[in-house]
Amino acid sequence: MAAPGPGEYFNVGSHVSCLTCLGQRLQGEVLAFDYQSKMLTLKCPASSGKPNMHDVVLINLAYVSEVDIITDRTETPPPLASLNVNKLANRARMEKEDKLSQAYAISAGVSMEGQQLFQTIHKTIKDCRWQEKSIIVMDDVVIAPPYQVDNCKGKEGSALSHVRKIVEKHLRDAESQKPVQRAQAQHTQKDSPTLSS
């Protein structure tokens, strides 16, 4: 493949303006450019309007009708920010543990209600796990099937009270969702064709 000619390569840090084949004008700072795939990555002002935020847009130049270089950056771009490898490894480990916990619940035959309650509790209290079909929260509270407020057992105190409130709210929210889900199911059944023999 020949070396890129003028206007065919974009330096990191340059500001460019692109007109897509759909007539959309995108303008921003070049974060990355891959010559072989003709993919350009721009950092644009946030579509939300928040001043300290940015949108990162991937642009396939095959679908761009016009590209203008507003300011070209020829000096070496600043070094990339260092990554906190320990933090990334910790996040990956926690995600793996969450997925394994979900897989365990499914393989143990935990009801969908139990799995949903576990997810709700886990959003607030990370220290929860499965013990067979029971949910163990902070090693202080045990929630056994059928996962109602009365099934929360443990030493009376703030932990048990807090978990009971989470379970109550979860059950209220789940109950309020049932009419909506039923209506959607009925609507889907009306729209689906029936088979006749």
Salt bridges, closest charged atoms under 4 A:
GLU29 OE1 - LYS43 NZ 3.73
GLU66 OE2 - ARG25 NH2 3.16
GLU75 OE2 - ARG73 NE 3.27
GLU97 OE2 - ARG93 NH1 2.87
ASP98 OD1 - HIS122 NE2 3.30
ASP139 OD1 - ARG129 NH2 2.77
GLU156 OE2 - ARG164 NH1 3.65
ASP173 OD2 - LYS169 NZ 2.83
GLU175 OE1 - LYS178 NZ 3.55
ASP191 OD2 - HIS187 NE2 3.12
